[in-house]
Amino acid sequence: MPADNRKGIVAMIREASFSAIYMGLLAAFVGYSASFAIVLAGLSAMGATDAQVATGLFFATLGMGLCSIWLPAVSRIPAAVAWSTPGAAFLASASVLPGGFAEAVGAMILCAALILATGFVPVLGRLVAAIPKPVANALLAGVLLRLCFAPAQALGTAPALILPLLLAWAAGLAWHRLAAMPLTILAFLAVTFFAVEAPASAMAASDTGLPALVPLMPVFSLQGFVSVALPLYLVTMAGQNIPGFAVLELNGYAVERQPLIRRTGLASLLIAPFGAIPVNMSAITAAMMSGEDAGREPSRRYWAAIASGLAYVAMALFAEPIVALASIAPSELITAVAGLALIPALVSSLSGAFSVPGRLEAPALTFLFAASGMTLFGVSGAFWGTLAGVLVWLLKRPS
């Protein structure tokens, strides 16, 4: 290794601080515990087997871990990376494609290609940003709504299993909003181990390590592109990347958006053949890692993102036992956890959707189409809702 590179690495290591590393590890735990159930629900809803879900979860976690190390190390800013939580929620609420999970993988590859192309063609990013914010928020709210119904629906069918989760979530929320989902996960584990009967050998074959790392032969189709790839791209860009950049800029960091989009797009394209959802810039964990809690010196807070990346890489090794545990738990339990995790995002997106007086019809139409689960000509309501909302927004003048 050249001497200059060694000196650079040594200087970089010296900039690490306890507060940055601690906040990065905390952000990784909060981010993972708050959303892994959504990823499981999304992949399962697309027709993936347990083995394919484990592989997809492994690569999604590994992708965001490696990007969380790579991006801040290059940019020297706390560029937090996460998987596309709203994208996973969209998959969980979308209809299964005719080609099953193979066609869904093809759509995820196309979505990743769109993200990568956005990094090279800025006009694509401007087109996404040109979607009226209320309409974009309404699309996100509609995508999230069906999964947010899960806790209430599950409470009606299995109250003894769901009530402890609701109590833990409420207690965590009363203490600190970031504690809500970690406490919910602890309640989920307790309910699973003490209230759910499972074969003694159910977890015996699962251990930390690599799941089957076999890519699935994708199926590409126009229906998969319009119904899944395009809405997945839109909710990832509008619901994750754009807010993630905004959080960093709000905390005083100069952000070069195009290189970051290119790198996350490339990572998404590499992991998509294994059934992994896209990775993107994060807003929630970025807020944790770019503030004063991650250190007094802003130029050194990038170590928080690096620490979170190292934690994610370690967590990737637990993909198989996590999926095995989820297979033991009733499906109502998993979807209830996912629904609780999405409530803050639903509230935020609904508030943004109906924040402009006199311009409520367009976001309302987008929201209703996206939430309905309808399909027309094999194309999902998320696409039609966005199209209808934009047209109504352009046609109706402010009152």
C-alpha positions as CSV (number, residue, x, y, z in Angstrom):
1,M,0.0,0.0,0.0
2,P,1.4,3.4,-0.9
3,A,2.6,5.6,2.0
4,D,0.1,8.3,1.2
5,N,-2.8,5.9,1.4
6,R,-1.5,4.5,4.7
7,K,-1.3,8.0,6.1
8,G,-4.8,8.8,4.9
9,I,-6.2,5.7,6.6
10,V,-4.4,6.5,9.9
11,A,-5.6,10.1,9.8
12,M,-9.1,8.8,9.1
13,I,-9.0,6.4,12.1
14,R,-7.8,9.1,14.4
15,E,-11.0,11.1,13.5
16,A,-13.2,8.4,15.0
17,S,-14.9,9.3,18.2
18,F,-16.9,7.3,20.8
19,S,-20.0,9.4,20.4
20,A,-20.0,8.9,16.6
21,I,-19.5,5.2,16.8
22,Y,-22.1,4.8,19.6
23,M,-24.7,6.8,17.6
24,G,-23.9,4.8,14.4
25,L,-24.4,1.5,16.2
26,L,-27.7,2.8,17.8
27,A,-28.9,4.1,14.4
28,A,-28.2,0.7,12.9
29,F,-30.1,-1.2,15.6
30,V,-33.1,1.2,15.4
31,G,-33.1,1.2,11.6
32,Y,-33.0,-2.6,11.3
33,S,-35.4,-3.4,14.1
34,A,-37.9,-0.8,12.8
35,S,-38.0,-2.2,9.2
36,F,-36.8,-5.7,8.8
37,A,-40.4,-7.1,9.2
38,I,-41.5,-4.8,6.3
39,V,-38.8,-6.3,4.1
40,L,-39.9,-9.8,5.0
41,A,-43.5,-9.0,4.3
42,G,-42.7,-7.4,0.9
43,L,-40.6,-10.3,-0.4
44,S,-43.1,-12.9,0.9
45,A,-46.0,-11.0,-0.8
46,M,-44.2,-11.2,-4.1
47,G,-44.1,-15.0,-3.9
48,A,-40.6,-15.6,-2.5
49,T,-39.9,-18.9,-0.6
50,D,-38.3,-18.7,2.8
51,A,-34.9,-19.5,1.3
52,Q,-35.4,-16.7,-1.3
53,V,-36.5,-14.3,1.5
54,A,-33.4,-15.1,3.5
55,T,-31.2,-14.5,0.4
56,G,-32.9,-11.2,-0.4
57,L,-32.7,-10.0,3.2
58,F,-29.0,-11.0,3.4
59,F,-28.1,-9.0,0.2
60,A,-30.3,-6.0,1.1
61,T,-28.6,-5.8,4.5
62,L,-25.2,-6.4,3.1
63,G,-25.8,-3.8,0.4
64,M,-26.8,-1.0,2.8
65,G,-23.9,-2.0,5.1
66,L,-21.2,-1.8,2.4
67,C,-22.7,1.4,1.0
68,S,-22.8,2.9,4.5
69,I,-19.1,2.3,4.8
70,W,-18.2,3.3,1.2
71,L,-20.2,6.5,0.8
72,P,-19.1,8.3,4.0
73,A,-15.5,7.2,3.7
74,V,-15.4,8.8,0.2
75,S,-17.5,11.9,0.9
76,R,-16.5,12.5,4.5
77,I,-20.2,13.2,5.4
78,P,-22.6,11.1,7.4
79,A,-24.2,9.7,4.3
80,A,-26.5,7.2,5.9
81,V,-27.8,4.4,3.6
82,A,-30.8,2.2,4.2
83,W,-32.9,-0.2,2.2
84,S,-36.1,1.1,0.6
85,T,-38.6,0.8,3.4
86,P,-41.5,2.4,1.5
87,G,-40.4,0.2,-1.5
88,A,-40.8,-2.9,0.7
89,A,-44.1,-1.7,1.9
90,F,-45.2,-1.2,-1.7
91,L,-44.3,-4.7,-2.5
92,A,-46.2,-6.0,0.5
93,S,-49.4,-4.3,-0.7
94,A,-49.0,-5.0,-4.5
95,S,-50.5,-7.8,-6.4
96,V,-48.4,-10.9,-7.2
97,L,-47.1,-10.7,-10.8
98,P,-48.1,-13.5,-13.2
99,G,-44.4,-14.6,-13.4
100,G,-44.2,-14.9,-9.6
101,F,-41.1,-13.9,-7.7
102,A,-38.9,-14.2,-10.8
103,E,-40.9,-11.4,-12.5
104,A,-40.6,-9.4,-9.2
105,V,-36.8,-9.8,-9.3
106,G,-36.9,-8.6,-12.9
107,A,-38.8,-5.5,-11.8
108,M,-36.3,-4.9,-9.0
109,I,-33.5,-5.0,-11.5
110,L,-35.3,-2.5,-13.7
111,C,-35.9,-0.3,-10.7
112,A,-32.2,-0.4,-9.8
113,A,-31.3,0.4,-13.4
114,L,-33.6,3.5,-13.2
115,I,-31.9,4.7,-10.0
116,L,-28.4,4.2,-11.6
117,A,-29.5,6.0,-14.7
118,T,-30.8,8.9,-12.5
119,G,-27.3,9.3,-11.2
120,F,-26.0,9.8,-14.7
121,V,-29.0,11.7,-16.2
122,P,-29.9,14.5,-13.8
123,V,-33.1,15.3,-15.7
124,L,-34.6,12.0,-14.4
125,G,-34.1,13.2,-10.8
126,R,-35.6,16.6,-11.8
127,L,-38.7,14.8,-13.2
128,V,-39.2,12.9,-10.0
129,A,-38.7,16.1,-8.0
130,A,-41.2,17.9,-10.3
131,I,-44.0,15.6,-9.1
132,P,-46.0,17.9,-6.8
133,K,-45.0,17.1,-3.2
134,P,-48.6,16.6,-2.0
135,V,-49.1,14.0,-4.8
136,A,-45.8,12.2,-4.0
137,N,-46.8,12.2,-0.3
138,A,-50.2,10.8,-1.2
139,L,-48.7,8.1,-3.3
140,L,-46.5,7.1,-0.3
141,A,-49.4,7.2,2.1
142,G,-51.6,5.1,-0.2
143,V,-48.8,2.5,-0.5
144,L,-48.3,2.4,3.3
145,L,-52.0,2.4,4.3
146,R,-52.9,-1.3,3.6
147,L,-49.9,-2.6,5.7
148,C,-50.8,-0.1,8.5
149,F,-54.2,-1.7,8.7
150,A,-52.5,-5.0,9.8
151,P,-52.2,-4.3,13.6
152,A,-55.9,-3.5,13.9
153,Q,-56.9,-6.4,11.7
154,A,-54.6,-8.8,13.6
155,L,-55.9,-7.6,16.9
156,G,-59.4,-8.6,15.9
157,T,-58.3,-12.2,15.0
158,A,-55.5,-12.9,17.6
159,P,-55.8,-10.4,20.4
160,A,-53.7,-12.4,22.8
161,L,-50.7,-12.2,20.4
162,I,-51.1,-8.7,19.2
163,L,-52.0,-6.8,22.4
164,P,-48.5,-7.2,23.9
165,L,-47.0,-5.7,20.8
166,L,-49.4,-2.7,20.9
167,L,-48.6,-2.1,24.6
168,A,-44.9,-2.3,24.0
169,W,-45.1,0.0,21.1
170,A,-47.2,2.6,23.1
171,A,-44.8,2.3,26.1
172,G,-41.8,2.9,23.8
173,L,-43.5,5.8,22.1
174,A,-44.3,7.4,25.5
175,W,-40.6,7.0,26.5
176,H,-38.9,8.1,23.3
177,R,-40.2,7.7,19.7
178,L,-37.0,5.8,18.7
179,A,-37.6,3.3,21.4
180,A,-41.1,2.3,20.1
181,M,-39.9,-0.4,17.6
182,P,-37.0,-1.9,19.5
183,L,-39.5,-2.5,22.4
184,T,-42.0,-3.9,19.9
185,I,-39.4,-6.3,18.6
186,L,-38.6,-7.5,22.2
187,A,-42.4,-8.1,22.7
188,F,-42.5,-9.9,19.4
189,L,-39.7,-12.2,20.5
190,A,-41.4,-12.9,23.8
191,V,-44.7,-13.7,22.2
192,T,-43.1,-15.9,19.7
193,F,-41.1,-17.9,22.2
194,F,-43.8,-18.1,25.0
195,A,-47.1,-18.1,23.2
196,V,-46.5,-19.8,19.8
197,E,-46.1,-23.5,19.6
198,A,-43.3,-24.5,17.2
199,P,-41.6,-27.8,16.4
200,A,-38.5,-28.3,18.5
201,S,-36.4,-28.6,15.3
202,A,-37.7,-25.4,13.8
203,M,-34.6,-23.4,14.5
204,A,-32.2,-26.2,14.6
205,A,-31.0,-25.9,11.0
206,S,-30.7,-22.2,11.1
207,D,-27.5,-20.6,12.3
208,T,-25.5,-17.4,11.6
209,G,-23.8,-17.6,8.3
210,L,-24.5,-17.3,4.6
211,P,-27.9,-18.3,3.2
212,A,-28.0,-19.9,-0.3
213,L,-26.4,-17.2,-2.5
214,V,-28.0,-18.3,-5.8
215,P,-29.4,-15.6,-8.0
216,L,-32.8,-16.1,-9.5
217,M,-33.3,-16.1,-13.3
218,P,-35.3,-12.9,-13.7
219,V,-38.3,-12.5,-15.9
220,F,-38.7,-9.1,-17.6
221,S,-42.1,-7.8,-18.7
222,L,-43.8,-4.5,-19.5
223,Q,-46.4,-5.3,-16.8
224,G,-43.6,-5.8,-14.2
225,F,-41.9,-2.5,-15.2
226,V,-45.1,-0.4,-15.1
227,S,-46.8,-2.1,-12.1
228,V,-43.7,-2.7,-9.9
229,A,-40.5,-1.2,-11.1
230,L,-41.7,2.3,-11.8
231,P,-43.8,2.7,-8.6
232,L,-40.9,1.2,-6.6
233,Y,-38.5,3.7,-8.2
234,L,-40.9,6.6,-7.5
235,V,-41.4,5.8,-3.8
236,T,-37.7,5.1,-3.3
237,M,-36.7,8.4,-4.9
238,A,-39.5,10.5,-3.4
239,G,-39.8,8.7,-0.1
240,Q,-36.2,8.0,0.7
241,N,-33.5,9.6,-1.5
242,I,-34.9,13.2,-1.7
243,P,-35.7,13.4,2.1
244,G,-32.3,11.8,2.9
245,F,-30.5,14.5,1.0
246,A,-32.6,17.2,2.6
247,V,-31.7,16.0,6.1
248,L,-27.9,16.2,5.4
249,E,-28.3,19.6,3.8
250,L,-30.4,20.8,6.8
251,N,-27.5,19.9,9.0
252,G,-25.1,21.9,7.0
253,Y,-23.4,19.3,4.8
254,A,-22.7,20.0,1.1
255,V,-24.2,17.1,-0.7
256,E,-23.2,16.0,-4.3
257,R,-26.4,14.2,-5.1
258,Q,-25.5,12.6,-8.4
259,P,-22.4,10.6,-7.2
260,L,-24.4,9.3,-4.2
261,I,-27.3,8.2,-6.4
262,R,-24.9,6.5,-8.8
263,R,-23.3,4.5,-6.1
264,T,-26.5,3.4,-4.4
265,G,-28.0,2.6,-7.8
266,L,-25.0,0.5,-8.7
267,A,-25.2,-1.4,-5.4
268,S,-28.9,-1.9,-5.9
269,L,-28.3,-3.3,-9.4
270,L,-25.7,-5.7,-8.1
271,I,-27.9,-7.1,-5.3
272,A,-31.2,-7.1,-7.2
273,P,-30.7,-10.5,-9.0
274,F,-30.7,-12.1,-5.5
275,G,-34.1,-10.7,-4.7
276,A,-32.9,-7.7,-2.7
277,I,-34.9,-4.5,-2.6
278,P,-33.0,-1.3,-3.5
279,V,-30.8,0.6,-1.2
280,N,-31.0,4.4,-0.9
281,M,-30.2,7.4,1.2
282,S,-31.8,7.3,4.6
283,A,-33.6,10.2,6.3
284,I,-34.3,8.9,9.8
285,T,-30.9,7.4,10.6
286,A,-29.2,10.3,8.8
287,A,-31.0,12.7,11.3
288,M,-29.5,10.6,14.1
289,M,-26.0,10.6,12.7
290,S,-25.6,14.1,11.4
291,G,-26.6,16.0,14.6
292,E,-24.6,16.9,17.7
293,D,-25.3,13.6,19.3
294,A,-22.8,12.1,16.9
295,G,-20.1,14.4,18.0
296,R,-19.3,18.1,18.4
297,E,-17.2,18.3,15.3
298,P,-19.4,18.0,12.2
299,S,-16.5,17.0,10.0
300,R,-16.0,13.8,12.0
301,R,-19.6,12.6,12.2
302,Y,-19.1,10.5,9.1
303,W,-17.7,7.9,11.4
304,A,-21.3,7.3,12.7
305,A,-22.4,6.2,9.2
306,I,-19.3,4.0,8.9
307,A,-20.1,2.3,12.3
308,S,-23.6,1.7,11.2
309,G,-22.4,0.1,8.0
310,L,-20.1,-2.3,10.0
311,A,-23.1,-3.2,12.1
312,Y,-25.3,-3.9,9.1
313,V,-22.7,-6.2,7.6
314,A,-22.6,-8.2,10.8
315,M,-26.5,-8.2,10.9
316,A,-26.5,-9.6,7.4
317,L,-25.2,-12.9,8.8
318,F,-28.4,-13.3,10.8
319,A,-30.7,-13.3,7.8
320,E,-31.4,-17.0,7.8
321,P,-32.3,-17.4,11.5
322,I,-34.4,-14.2,11.3
323,V,-36.4,-15.7,8.5
324,A,-36.6,-19.0,10.3
325,L,-38.0,-17.2,13.4
326,A,-40.5,-15.3,11.2
327,S,-41.7,-18.6,9.7
328,I,-42.5,-19.9,13.2
329,A,-44.5,-16.8,14.1
330,P,-48.1,-16.4,12.7
331,S,-48.2,-14.2,9.7
332,E,-50.5,-11.8,11.6
333,L,-47.6,-11.2,14.1
334,I,-45.1,-10.3,11.3
335,T,-47.5,-8.0,9.4
336,A,-48.6,-6.3,12.7
337,V,-44.9,-5.5,13.5
338,A,-44.5,-4.1,10.0
339,G,-47.7,-2.0,10.3
340,L,-46.6,-0.5,13.6
341,A,-43.2,0.4,12.1
342,L,-44.9,2.3,9.3
343,I,-47.3,4.4,11.4
344,P,-44.9,7.4,11.7
345,A,-44.2,7.4,8.0
346,L,-48.0,7.2,7.3
347,V,-48.7,10.1,9.5
348,S,-46.0,12.2,8.0
349,S,-47.0,11.4,4.4
350,L,-50.7,12.1,5.1
351,S,-49.8,15.4,6.7
352,G,-47.7,16.3,3.6
353,A,-50.4,15.1,1.2
354,F,-53.1,17.4,2.5
355,S,-51.0,20.4,3.5
356,V,-52.0,22.7,0.6
357,P,-55.4,24.3,1.1
358,G,-57.5,24.4,-2.1
359,R,-55.4,21.6,-3.7
360,L,-56.8,18.5,-1.9
361,E,-58.5,16.7,-4.8
362,A,-55.3,15.6,-6.6
363,P,-53.6,14.0,-3.6
364,A,-56.9,12.5,-2.5
365,L,-57.3,10.8,-5.8
366,T,-53.7,9.5,-5.8
367,F,-54.1,8.3,-2.2
368,L,-57.3,6.4,-3.0
369,F,-56.0,4.8,-6.1
370,A,-52.8,3.7,-4.5
371,A,-54.5,2.4,-1.4
372,S,-57.2,0.6,-3.2
373,G,-55.1,-2.3,-4.5
374,M,-56.8,-1.9,-7.9
375,T,-55.3,-2.9,-11.2
376,L,-56.2,-1.8,-14.7
377,F,-54.8,-3.5,-17.7
378,G,-52.6,-5.4,-15.3
379,V,-51.0,-2.2,-14.0
380,S,-51.2,-1.3,-10.3
381,G,-53.1,1.5,-8.8
382,A,-49.9,3.2,-7.6
383,F,-49.1,4.1,-11.2
384,W,-52.6,5.1,-12.1
385,G,-53.0,7.1,-8.9
386,T,-49.8,9.1,-9.6
387,L,-50.8,9.7,-13.2
388,A,-54.3,10.9,-12.2
389,G,-53.1,13.0,-9.3
390,V,-50.5,14.8,-11.5
391,L,-53.1,15.5,-14.2
392,V,-55.7,16.8,-11.8
393,W,-53.0,18.9,-10.0
394,L,-52.0,20.5,-13.4
395,L,-55.6,21.0,-14.5
396,K,-57.0,22.5,-11.3
397,R,-56.0,26.0,-10.5
398,P,-55.4,27.0,-6.9
399,S,-58.6,28.4,-5.3
